[in-house]
Amino acid sequence: MGVKHAVYFSYEAKKNAESAPGVGGDTDMAVIRDGKIRNITPEEIKELEKIYETRRVRQTGEFTEAVDALPF
């Protein structure tokens, strides 16, 4: 699995966990690549949220295209 899909699925797992007691709605994410930490920006979190909402409604090729278009 590529890093883009791994980031998305981590985000999806966190969103799904928000229904559990004690899990808040704020999300901070980072990617560690080549020994460097890159924080996921609020704008990128919004993109992940758009993909999450699309995926919740239907599973199509749009999902893969949207994840592949992520900037990290």
mmCIF file of the N, C-alpha and C atoms, coordinates in Angstrom:
data_MODEL
# 
_entry.id   MODEL 
# 
loop_
_atom_site.group_PDB 
_atom_site.id 
_atom_site.type_symbol 
_atom_site.label_atom_id 
_atom_site.label_alt_id 
_atom_site.label_comp_id 
_atom_site.label_asym_id 
_atom_site.label_entity_id 
_atom_site.label_seq_id 
_atom_site.pdbx_PDB_ins_code 
_atom_site.Cartn_x 
_atom_site.Cartn_y 
_atom_site.Cartn_z 
_atom_site.occupancy 
_atom_site.B_iso_or_equiv 
_atom_site.pdbx_formal_charge 
_atom_site.auth_seq_id 
_atom_site.auth_comp_id 
_atom_site.auth_asym_id 
_atom_site.auth_atom_id 
_atom_site.pdbx_PDB_model_num 
ATOM 1   N N  . MET A 1 1  ? 0.849   -1.166 0.000  1.00 0.00 ? 1  MET A N  1 
ATOM 2   C CA . MET A 1 1  ? 0.000   0.000  0.000  1.00 0.00 ? 1  MET A CA 1 
ATOM 3   C C  . MET A 1 1  ? 0.897   1.232  0.000  1.00 0.00 ? 1  MET A C  1 
ATOM 4   N N  . GLY A 1 2  ? 0.547   2.194  -0.810 1.00 0.00 ? 2  GLY A N  1 
ATOM 5   C CA . GLY A 1 2  ? 1.297   3.439  -0.864 1.00 0.00 ? 2  GLY A CA 1 
ATOM 6   C C  . GLY A 1 2  ? 0.981   4.342  0.313  1.00 0.00 ? 2  GLY A C  1 
ATOM 7   N N  . VAL A 1 3  ? 1.817   5.354  0.505  1.00 0.00 ? 3  VAL A N  1 
ATOM 8   C CA . VAL A 1 3  ? 1.656   6.262  1.644  1.00 0.00 ? 3  VAL A CA 1 
ATOM 9   C C  . VAL A 1 3  ? 0.329   7.022  1.566  1.00 0.00 ? 3  VAL A C  1 
ATOM 10  N N  . LYS A 1 4  ? -0.127  7.376  0.376  1.00 0.00 ? 4  LYS A N  1 
ATOM 11  C CA . LYS A 1 4  ? -1.377  8.134  0.255  1.00 0.00 ? 4  LYS A CA 1 
ATOM 12  C C  . LYS A 1 4  ? -2.561  7.327  0.761  1.00 0.00 ? 4  LYS A C  1 
ATOM 13  N N  . HIS A 1 5  ? -2.622  6.066  0.358  1.00 0.00 ? 5  HIS A N  1 
ATOM 14  C CA . HIS A 1 5  ? -3.713  5.214  0.835  1.00 0.00 ? 5  HIS A CA 1 
ATOM 15  C C  . HIS A 1 5  ? -3.574  4.960  2.341  1.00 0.00 ? 5  HIS A C  1 
ATOM 16  N N  . ALA A 1 6  ? -2.351  4.791  2.817  1.00 0.00 ? 6  ALA A N  1 
ATOM 17  C CA . ALA A 1 6  ? -2.140  4.560  4.250  1.00 0.00 ? 6  ALA A CA 1 
ATOM 18  C C  . ALA A 1 6  ? -2.609  5.769  5.064  1.00 0.00 ? 6  ALA A C  1 
ATOM 19  N N  . VAL A 1 7  ? -2.303  6.962  4.590  1.00 0.00 ? 7  VAL A N  1 
ATOM 20  C CA . VAL A 1 7  ? -2.759  8.173  5.279  1.00 0.00 ? 7  VAL A CA 1 
ATOM 21  C C  . VAL A 1 7  ? -4.285  8.229  5.259  1.00 0.00 ? 7  VAL A C  1 
ATOM 22  N N  . TYR A 1 8  ? -4.872  7.980  4.101  1.00 0.00 ? 8  TYR A N  1 
ATOM 23  C CA . TYR A 1 8  ? -6.336  8.028  4.022  1.00 0.00 ? 8  TYR A CA 1 
ATOM 24  C C  . TYR A 1 8  ? -6.959  7.009  4.984  1.00 0.00 ? 8  TYR A C  1 
ATOM 25  N N  . PHE A 1 9  ? -6.504  5.754  4.952  1.00 0.00 ? 9  PHE A N  1 
ATOM 26  C CA . PHE A 1 9  ? -7.115  4.727  5.793  1.00 0.00 ? 9  PHE A CA 1 
ATOM 27  C C  . PHE A 1 9  ? -6.890  5.003  7.280  1.00 0.00 ? 9  PHE A C  1 
ATOM 28  N N  . SER A 1 10 ? -5.776  5.642  7.628  1.00 0.00 ? 10 SER A N  1 
ATOM 29  C CA . SER A 1 10 ? -5.571  6.069  9.014  1.00 0.00 ? 10 SER A CA 1 
ATOM 30  C C  . SER A 1 10 ? -6.607  7.121  9.398  1.00 0.00 ? 10 SER A C  1 
ATOM 31  N N  . TYR A 1 11 ? -6.846  8.052  8.478  1.00 0.00 ? 11 TYR A N  1 
ATOM 32  C CA . TYR A 1 11 ? -7.857  9.083  8.720  1.00 0.00 ? 11 TYR A CA 1 
ATOM 33  C C  . TYR A 1 11 ? -9.243  8.446  8.860  1.00 0.00 ? 11 TYR A C  1 
ATOM 34  N N  . GLU A 1 12 ? -9.557  7.513  7.974  1.00 0.00 ? 12 GLU A N  1 
ATOM 35  C CA . GLU A 1 12 ? -10.856 6.848  8.024  1.00 0.00 ? 12 GLU A CA 1 
ATOM 36  C C  . GLU A 1 12 ? -11.034 6.102  9.353  1.00 0.00 ? 12 GLU A C  1 
ATOM 37  N N  . ALA A 1 13 ? -10.010 5.425  9.814  1.00 0.00 ? 13 ALA A N  1 
ATOM 38  C CA . ALA A 1 13 ? -10.084 4.708  11.088 1.00 0.00 ? 13 ALA A CA 1 
ATOM 39  C C  . ALA A 1 13 ? -10.330 5.681  12.234 1.00 0.00 ? 13 ALA A C  1 
ATOM 40  N N  . LYS A 1 14 ? -9.655  6.813  12.200 1.00 0.00 ? 14 LYS A N  1 
ATOM 41  C CA . LYS A 1 14 ? -9.852  7.819  13.245 1.00 0.00 ? 14 LYS A CA 1 
ATOM 42  C C  . LYS A 1 14 ? -11.279 8.344  13.201 1.00 0.00 ? 14 LYS A C  1 
ATOM 43  N N  . LYS A 1 15 ? -11.784 8.652  12.029 1.00 0.00 ? 15 LYS A N  1 
ATOM 44  C CA . LYS A 1 15 ? -13.165 9.157  11.903 1.00 0.00 ? 15 LYS A CA 1 
ATOM 45  C C  . LYS A 1 15 ? -14.158 8.123  12.415 1.00 0.00 ? 15 LYS A C  1 
ATOM 46  N N  . ASN A 1 16 ? -13.942 6.875  12.072 1.00 0.00 ? 16 ASN A N  1 
ATOM 47  C CA . ASN A 1 16 ? -14.850 5.820  12.537 1.00 0.00 ? 16 ASN A CA 1 
ATOM 48  C C  . ASN A 1 16 ? -14.775 5.664  14.057 1.00 0.00 ? 16 ASN A C  1 
ATOM 49  N N  . ALA A 1 17 ? -13.611 5.912  14.637 1.00 0.00 ? 17 ALA A N  1 
ATOM 50  C CA . ALA A 1 17 ? -13.438 5.787  16.081 1.00 0.00 ? 17 ALA A CA 1 
ATOM 51  C C  . ALA A 1 17 ? -14.121 6.914  16.849 1.00 0.00 ? 17 ALA A C  1 
ATOM 52  N N  . GLU A 1 18 ? -14.444 8.001  16.171 1.00 0.00 ? 18 GLU A N  1 
ATOM 53  C CA . GLU A 1 18 ? -15.070 9.136  16.844 1.00 0.00 ? 18 GLU A CA 1 
ATOM 54  C C  . GLU A 1 18 ? -16.418 8.786  17.465 1.00 0.00 ? 18 GLU A C  1 
ATOM 55  N N  . SER A 1 19 ? -17.010 7.678  17.052 1.00 0.00 ? 19 SER A N  1 
ATOM 56  C CA . SER A 1 19 ? -18.282 7.274  17.654 1.00 0.00 ? 19 SER A CA 1 
ATOM 57  C C  . SER A 1 19 ? -18.068 6.622  19.026 1.00 0.00 ? 19 SER A C  1 
ATOM 58  N N  . ALA A 1 20 ? -16.829 6.311  19.370 1.00 0.00 ? 20 ALA A N  1 
ATOM 59  C CA . ALA A 1 20 ? -16.520 5.707  20.672 1.00 0.00 ? 20 ALA A CA 1 
ATOM 60  C C  . ALA A 1 20 ? -16.414 6.801  21.740 1.00 0.00 ? 20 ALA A C  1 
ATOM 61  N N  . PRO A 1 21 ? -16.804 6.479  22.964 1.00 0.00 ? 21 PRO A N  1 
ATOM 62  C CA . PRO A 1 21 ? -16.676 7.460  24.052 1.00 0.00 ? 21 PRO A CA 1 
ATOM 63  C C  . PRO A 1 21 ? -15.224 7.886  24.240 1.00 0.00 ? 21 PRO A C  1 
ATOM 64  N N  . GLY A 1 22 ? -15.023 9.184  24.403 1.00 0.00 ? 22 GLY A N  1 
ATOM 65  C CA . GLY A 1 22 ? -13.693 9.700  24.686 1.00 0.00 ? 22 GLY A CA 1 
ATOM 66  C C  . GLY A 1 22 ? -12.853 10.047 23.471 1.00 0.00 ? 22 GLY A C  1 
ATOM 67  N N  . VAL A 1 23 ? -13.340 9.719  22.273 1.00 0.00 ? 23 VAL A N  1 
ATOM 68  C CA . VAL A 1 23 ? -12.588 10.066 21.056 1.00 0.00 ? 23 VAL A CA 1 
ATOM 69  C C  . VAL A 1 23 ? -13.160 11.374 20.517 1.00 0.00 ? 23 VAL A C  1 
ATOM 70  N N  . GLY A 1 24 ? -12.327 12.392 20.482 1.00 0.00 ? 24 GLY A N  1 
ATOM 71  C CA . GLY A 1 24 ? -12.776 13.706 20.045 1.00 0.00 ? 24 GLY A CA 1 
ATOM 72  C C  . GLY A 1 24 ? -12.763 13.859 18.534 1.00 0.00 ? 24 GLY A C  1 
ATOM 73  N N  . GLY A 1 25 ? -13.263 14.994 18.085 1.00 0.00 ? 25 GLY A N  1 
ATOM 74  C CA . GLY A 1 25 ? -13.373 15.261 16.659 1.00 0.00 ? 25 GLY A CA 1 
ATOM 75  C C  . GLY A 1 25 ? -12.163 15.936 16.040 1.00 0.00 ? 25 GLY A C  1 
ATOM 76  N N  . ASP A 1 26 ? -11.247 16.447 16.858 1.00 0.00 ? 26 ASP A N  1 
ATOM 77  C CA . ASP A 1 26 ? -10.047 17.092 16.313 1.00 0.00 ? 26 ASP A CA 1 
ATOM 78  C C  . ASP A 1 26 ? -9.095  16.035 15.781 1.00 0.00 ? 26 ASP A C  1 
ATOM 79  N N  . THR A 1 27 ? -8.429  16.366 14.671 1.00 0.00 ? 27 THR A N  1 
ATOM 80  C CA . THR A 1 27 ? -7.518  15.418 14.047 1.00 0.00 ? 27 THR A CA 1 
ATOM 81  C C  . THR A 1 27 ? -6.198  16.101 13.715 1.00 0.00 ? 27 THR A C  1 
ATOM 82  N N  . ASP A 1 28 ? -5.105  15.533 14.193 1.00 0.00 ? 28 ASP A N  1 
ATOM 83  C CA . ASP A 1 28 ? -3.752  15.936 13.823 1.00 0.00 ? 28 ASP A CA 1 
ATOM 84  C C  . ASP A 1 28 ? -3.083  14.710 13.222 1.00 0.00 ? 28 ASP A C  1 
ATOM 85  N N  . MET A 1 29 ? -2.440  14.915 12.070 1.00 0.00 ? 29 MET A N  1 
ATOM 86  C CA . MET A 1 29 ? -1.761  13.796 11.409 1.00 0.00 ? 29 MET A CA 1 
ATOM 87  C C  . MET A 1 29 ? -0.415  14.264 10.882 1.00 0.00 ? 29 MET A C  1 
ATOM 88  N N  . ALA A 1 30 ? 0.484   13.306 10.766 1.00 0.00 ? 30 ALA A N  1 
ATOM 89  C CA . ALA A 1 30 ? 1.798   13.583 10.190 1.00 0.00 ? 30 ALA A CA 1 
ATOM 90  C C  . ALA A 1 30 ? 2.272   12.339 9.445  1.00 0.00 ? 30 ALA A C  1 
ATOM 91  N N  . VAL A 1 31 ? 3.146   12.558 8.489  1.00 0.00 ? 31 VAL A N  1 
ATOM 92  C CA . VAL A 1 31 ? 3.749   11.470 7.728  1.00 0.00 ? 31 VAL A CA 1 
ATOM 93  C C  . VAL A 1 31 ? 5.247   11.521 7.984  1.00 0.00 ? 31 VAL A C  1 
ATOM 94  N N  . ILE A 1 32 ? 5.829   10.370 8.277  1.00 0.00 ? 32 ILE A N  1 
ATOM 95  C CA . ILE A 1 32 ? 7.282   10.279 8.431  1.00 0.00 ? 32 ILE A CA 1 
ATOM 96  C C  . ILE A 1 32 ? 7.814   9.555  7.209  1.00 0.00 ? 32 ILE A C  1 
ATOM 97  N N  . ARG A 1 33 ? 8.624   10.255 6.432  1.00 0.00 ? 33 ARG A N  1 
ATOM 98  C CA . ARG A 1 33 ? 9.228   9.692  5.210  1.00 0.00 ? 33 ARG A CA 1 
ATOM 99  C C  . ARG A 1 33 ? 10.677  10.131 5.148  1.00 0.00 ? 33 ARG A C  1 
ATOM 100 N N  . ASP A 1 34 ? 11.526  9.198  4.825  1.00 0.00 ? 34 ASP A N  1 
ATOM 101 C CA . ASP A 1 34 ? 12.949  9.498  4.678  1.00 0.00 ? 34 ASP A CA 1 
ATOM 102 C C  . ASP A 1 34 ? 13.496  10.208 5.908  1.00 0.00 ? 34 ASP A C  1 
ATOM 103 N N  . GLY A 1 35 ? 13.001  9.831  7.088  1.00 0.00 ? 35 GLY A N  1 
ATOM 104 C CA . GLY A 1 35 ? 13.484  10.410 8.330  1.00 0.00 ? 35 GLY A CA 1 
ATOM 105 C C  . GLY A 1 35 ? 12.989  11.810 8.620  1.00 0.00 ? 35 GLY A C  1 
ATOM 106 N N  . LYS A 1 36 ? 12.053  12.303 7.829  1.00 0.00 ? 36 LYS A N  1 
ATOM 107 C CA . LYS A 1 36 ? 11.523  13.654 8.017  1.00 0.00 ? 36 LYS A CA 1 
ATOM 108 C C  . LYS A 1 36 ? 10.039  13.576 8.361  1.00 0.00 ? 36 LYS A C  1 
ATOM 109 N N  . ILE A 1 37 ? 9.620   14.472 9.272  1.00 0.00 ? 37 ILE A N  1 
ATOM 110 C CA . ILE A 1 37 ? 8.216   14.535 9.673  1.00 0.00 ? 37 ILE A CA 1 
ATOM 111 C C  . ILE A 1 37 ? 7.533   15.644 8.881  1.00 0.00 ? 37 ILE A C  1 
ATOM 112 N N  . ARG A 1 38 ? 6.408   15.294 8.263  1.00 0.00 ? 38 ARG A N  1 
ATOM 113 C CA . ARG A 1 38 ? 5.627   16.279 7.511  1.00 0.00 ? 38 ARG A CA 1 
ATOM 114 C C  . ARG A 1 38 ? 4.222   16.276 8.093  1.00 0.00 ? 38 ARG A C  1 
ATOM 115 N N  . ASN A 1 39 ? 3.837   17.400 8.704  1.00 0.00 ? 39 ASN A N  1 
ATOM 116 C CA . ASN A 1 39 ? 2.491   17.520 9.246  1.00 0.00 ? 39 ASN A CA 1 
ATOM 117 C C  . ASN A 1 39 ? 1.491   17.661 8.106  1.00 0.00 ? 39 ASN A C  1 
ATOM 118 N N  . ILE A 1 40 ? 0.357   16.996 8.257  1.00 0.00 ? 40 ILE A N  1 
ATOM 119 C CA . ILE A 1 40 ? -0.728  17.135 7.294  1.00 0.00 ? 40 ILE A CA 1 
ATOM 120 C C  . ILE A 1 40 ? -1.438  18.451 7.622  1.00 0.00 ? 40 ILE A C  1 
ATOM 121 N N  . THR A 1 41 ? -1.586  19.305 6.637  1.00 0.00 ? 41 THR A N  1 
ATOM 122 C CA . THR A 1 41 ? -2.158  20.636 6.860  1.00 0.00 ? 41 THR A CA 1 
ATOM 123 C C  . THR A 1 41 ? -3.673  20.561 7.051  1.00 0.00 ? 41 THR A C  1 
ATOM 124 N N  . PRO A 1 42 ? -4.253  21.611 7.657  1.00 0.00 ? 42 PRO A N  1 
ATOM 125 C CA . PRO A 1 42 ? -5.717  21.647 7.784  1.00 0.00 ? 42 PRO A CA 1 
ATOM 126 C C  . PRO A 1 42 ? -6.425  21.541 6.430  1.00 0.00 ? 42 PRO A C  1 
ATOM 127 N N  . GLU A 1 43 ? -5.844  22.111 5.394  1.00 0.00 ? 43 GLU A N  1 
ATOM 128 C CA . GLU A 1 43 ? -6.426  22.010 4.057  1.00 0.00 ? 43 GLU A CA 1 
ATOM 129 C C  . GLU A 1 43 ? -6.420  20.565 3.562  1.00 0.00 ? 43 GLU A C  1 
ATOM 130 N N  . GLU A 1 44 ? -5.334  19.858 3.841  1.00 0.00 ? 44 GLU A N  1 
ATOM 131 C CA . GLU A 1 44 ? -5.243  18.451 3.447  1.00 0.00 ? 44 GLU A CA 1 
ATOM 132 C C  . GLU A 1 44 ? -6.214  17.586 4.251  1.00 0.00 ? 44 GLU A C  1 
ATOM 133 N N  . ILE A 1 45 ? -6.407  17.926 5.531  1.00 0.00 ? 45 ILE A N  1 
ATOM 134 C CA . ILE A 1 45 ? -7.404  17.222 6.344  1.00 0.00 ? 45 ILE A CA 1 
ATOM 135 C C  . ILE A 1 45 ? -8.790  17.419 5.723  1.00 0.00 ? 45 ILE A C  1 
ATOM 136 N N  . LYS A 1 46 ? -9.073  18.613 5.236  1.00 0.00 ? 46 LYS A N  1 
ATOM 137 C CA . LYS A 1 46 ? -10.358 18.876 4.575  1.00 0.00 ? 46 LYS A CA 1 
ATOM 138 C C  . LYS A 1 46 ? -10.512 18.008 3.333  1.00 0.00 ? 46 LYS A C  1 
ATOM 139 N N  . GLU A 1 47 ? -9.423  17.821 2.587  1.00 0.00 ? 47 GLU A N  1 
ATOM 140 C CA . GLU A 1 47 ? -9.464  16.941 1.408  1.00 0.00 ? 47 GLU A CA 1 
ATOM 141 C C  . GLU A 1 47 ? -9.733  15.495 1.819  1.00 0.00 ? 47 GLU A C  1 
ATOM 142 N N  . LEU A 1 48 ? -9.087  15.059 2.893  1.00 0.00 ? 48 LEU A N  1 
ATOM 143 C CA . LEU A 1 48 ? -9.335  13.712 3.401  1.00 0.00 ? 48 LEU A CA 1 
ATOM 144 C C  . LEU A 1 48 ? -10.799 13.563 3.817  1.00 0.00 ? 48 LEU A C  1 
ATOM 145 N N  . GLU A 1 49 ? -11.348 14.616 4.433  1.00 0.00 ? 49 GLU A N  1 
ATOM 146 C CA . GLU A 1 49 ? -12.755 14.587 4.858  1.00 0.00 ? 49 GLU A CA 1 
ATOM 147 C C  . GLU A 1 49 ? -13.688 14.465 3.656  1.00 0.00 ? 49 GLU A C  1 
ATOM 148 N N  . LYS A 1 50 ? -13.382 15.191 2.579  1.00 0.00 ? 50 LYS A N  1 
ATOM 149 C CA . LYS A 1 50 ? -14.202 15.094 1.359  1.00 0.00 ? 50 LYS A CA 1 
ATOM 150 C C  . LYS A 1 50 ? -14.187 13.656 0.821  1.00 0.00 ? 50 LYS A C  1 
ATOM 151 N N  . ILE A 1 51 ? -13.002 13.060 0.797  1.00 0.00 ? 51 ILE A N  1 
ATOM 152 C CA . ILE A 1 51 ? -12.885 11.684 0.321  1.00 0.00 ? 51 ILE A CA 1 
ATOM 153 C C  . ILE A 1 51 ? -13.668 10.751 1.246  1.00 0.00 ? 51 ILE A C  1 
ATOM 154 N N  . TYR A 1 52 ? -13.550 10.972 2.545  1.00 0.00 ? 52 TYR A N  1 
ATOM 155 C CA . TYR A 1 52 ? -14.254 10.149 3.528  1.00 0.00 ? 52 TYR A CA 1 
ATOM 156 C C  . TYR A 1 52 ? -15.763 10.211 3.302  1.00 0.00 ? 52 TYR A C  1 
ATOM 157 N N  . GLU A 1 53 ? -16.278 11.401 3.099  1.00 0.00 ? 53 GLU A N  1 
ATOM 158 C CA . GLU A 1 53 ? -17.719 11.557 2.878  1.00 0.00 ? 53 GLU A CA 1 
ATOM 159 C C  . GLU A 1 53 ? -18.149 10.878 1.574  1.00 0.00 ? 53 GLU A C  1 
ATOM 160 N N  . THR A 1 54 ? -17.345 11.012 0.531  1.00 0.00 ? 54 THR A N  1 
ATOM 161 C CA . THR A 1 54 ? -17.652 10.356 -0.745 1.00 0.00 ? 54 THR A CA 1 
ATOM 162 C C  . THR A 1 54 ? -17.642 8.849  -0.584 1.00 0.00 ? 54 THR A C  1 
ATOM 163 N N  . ARG A 1 55 ? -16.659 8.336  0.110  1.00 0.00 ? 55 ARG A N  1 
ATOM 164 C CA . ARG A 1 55 ? -16.514 6.890  0.297  1.00 0.00 ? 55 ARG A CA 1 
ATOM 165 C C  . ARG A 1 55 ? -17.640 6.325  1.149  1.00 0.00 ? 55 ARG A C  1 
ATOM 166 N N  . ARG A 1 56 ? -18.083 7.092  2.108  1.00 0.00 ? 56 ARG A N  1 
ATOM 167 C CA . ARG A 1 56 ? -19.188 6.629  2.945  1.00 0.00 ? 56 ARG A CA 1 
ATOM 168 C C  . ARG A 1 56 ? -20.454 6.435  2.123  1.00 0.00 ? 56 ARG A C  1 
ATOM 169 N N  . VAL A 1 57 ? -20.653 7.294  1.144  1.00 0.00 ? 57 VAL A N  1 
ATOM 170 C CA . VAL A 1 57 ? -21.867 7.242  0.335  1.00 0.00 ? 57 VAL A CA 1 
ATOM 171 C C  . VAL A 1 57 ? -21.787 6.128  -0.701 1.00 0.00 ? 57 VAL A C  1 
ATOM 172 N N  . ARG A 1 58 ? -20.656 6.019  -1.376 1.00 0.00 ? 58 ARG A N  1 
ATOM 173 C CA . ARG A 1 58 ? -20.524 4.993  -2.420 1.00 0.00 ? 58 ARG A CA 1 
ATOM 174 C C  . ARG A 1 58 ? -19.050 4.644  -2.607 1.00 0.00 ? 58 ARG A C  1 
ATOM 175 N N  . GLN A 1 59 ? -18.822 3.464  -3.083 1.00 0.00 ? 59 GLN A N  1 
ATOM 176 C CA . GLN A 1 59 ? -17.464 3.004  -3.358 1.00 0.00 ? 59 GLN A CA 1 
ATOM 177 C C  . GLN A 1 59 ? -17.306 2.937  -4.873 1.00 0.00 ? 59 GLN A C  1 
ATOM 178 N N  . THR A 1 60 ? -16.482 3.814  -5.415 1.00 0.00 ? 60 THR A N  1 
ATOM 179 C CA . THR A 1 60 ? -16.277 3.867  -6.858 1.00 0.00 ? 60 THR A CA 1 
ATOM 180 C C  . THR A 1 60 ? -14.822 4.153  -7.167 1.00 0.00 ? 60 THR A C  1 
ATOM 181 N N  . GLY A 1 61 ? -14.520 4.219  -8.444 1.00 0.00 ? 61 GLY A N  1 
ATOM 182 C CA . GLY A 1 61 ? -13.181 4.597  -8.881 1.00 0.00 ? 61 GLY A CA 1 
ATOM 183 C C  . GLY A 1 61 ? -12.830 6.010  -8.461 1.00 0.00 ? 61 GLY A C  1 
ATOM 184 N N  . GLU A 1 62 ? -13.836 6.835  -8.158 1.00 0.00 ? 62 GLU A N  1 
ATOM 185 C CA . GLU A 1 62 ? -13.579 8.205  -7.700 1.00 0.00 ? 62 GLU A CA 1 
ATOM 186 C C  . GLU A 1 62 ? -12.724 8.197  -6.429 1.00 0.00 ? 62 GLU A C  1 
ATOM 187 N N  . PHE A 1 63 ? -12.942 7.200  -5.580 1.00 0.00 ? 63 PHE A N  1 
ATOM 188 C CA . PHE A 1 63 ? -12.176 7.099  -4.343 1.00 0.00 ? 63 PHE A CA 1 
ATOM 189 C C  . PHE A 1 63 ? -10.688 6.973  -4.640 1.00 0.00 ? 63 PHE A C  1 
ATOM 190 N N  . THR A 1 64 ? -10.321 6.032  -5.492 1.00 0.00 ? 64 THR A N  1 
ATOM 191 C CA . THR A 1 64 ? -8.906  5.813  -5.812 1.00 0.00 ? 64 THR A CA 1 
ATOM 192 C C  . THR A 1 64 ? -8.309  7.051  -6.473 1.00 0.00 ? 64 THR A C  1 
ATOM 193 N N  . GLU A 1 65 ? -9.037  7.664  -7.377 1.00 0.00 ? 65 GLU A N  1 
ATOM 194 C CA . GLU A 1 65 ? -8.543  8.871  -8.041 1.00 0.00 ? 65 GLU A CA 1 
ATOM 195 C C  . GLU A 1 65 ? -8.324  9.999  -7.035 1.00 0.00 ? 65 GLU A C  1 
ATOM 196 N N  . ALA A 1 66 ? -9.256  10.163 -6.105 1.00 0.00 ? 66 ALA A N  1 
ATOM 197 C CA . ALA A 1 66 ? -9.133  11.223 -5.109 1.00 0.00 ? 66 ALA A CA 1 
ATOM 198 C C  . ALA A 1 66 ? -7.936  10.999 -4.192 1.00 0.00 ? 66 ALA A C  1 
ATOM 199 N N  . VAL A 1 67 ? -7.729  9.751  -3.755 1.00 0.00 ? 67 VAL A N  1 
ATOM 200 C CA . VAL A 1 67 ? -6.575  9.452  -2.904 1.00 0.00 ? 67 VAL A CA 1 
ATOM 201 C C  . VAL A 1 67 ? -5.276  9.643  -3.665 1.00 0.00 ? 67 VAL A C  1 
ATOM 202 N N  . ASP A 1 68 ? -5.236  9.176  -4.904 1.00 0.00 ? 68 ASP A N  1 
ATOM 203 C CA . ASP A 1 68 ? -4.023  9.334  -5.711 1.00 0.00 ? 68 ASP A CA 1 
ATOM 204 C C  . ASP A 1 68 ? -3.664  10.795 -5.948 1.00 0.00 ? 68 ASP A C  1 
ATOM 205 N N  . ALA A 1 69 ? -4.646  11.685 -5.896 1.00 0.00 ? 69 ALA A N  1 
ATOM 206 C CA . ALA A 1 69 ? -4.398  13.116 -6.126 1.00 0.00 ? 69 ALA A CA 1 
ATOM 207 C C  . ALA A 1 69 ? -3.905  13.859 -4.888 1.00 0.00 ? 69 ALA A C  1 
ATOM 208 N N  . LEU A 1 70 ? -3.849  13.183 -3.729 1.00 0.00 ? 70 LEU A N  1 
ATOM 209 C CA . LEU A 1 70 ? -3.366  13.834 -2.519 1.00 0.00 ? 70 LEU A CA 1 
ATOM 210 C C  . LEU A 1 70 ? -1.917  14.276 -2.710 1.00 0.00 ? 70 LEU A C  1 
ATOM 211 N N  . PRO A 1 71 ? -1.521  15.398 -2.089 1.00 0.00 ? 71 PRO A N  1 
ATOM 212 C CA . PRO A 1 71 ? -0.208  15.984 -2.362 1.00 0.00 ? 71 PRO A CA 1 
ATOM 213 C C  . PRO A 1 71 ? 0.971   15.401 -1.610 1.00 0.00 ? 71 PRO A C  1 
ATOM 214 N N  . PHE A 1 72 ? 0.816   14.367 -0.802 1.00 0.00 ? 72 PHE A N  1 
ATOM 215 C CA . PHE A 1 72 ? 1.952   13.835 -0.050 1.00 0.00 ? 72 PHE A CA 1 
ATOM 216 C C  . PHE A 1 72 ? 2.277   12.428 -0.482 1.00 0.00 ? 72 PHE A C  1 
# 
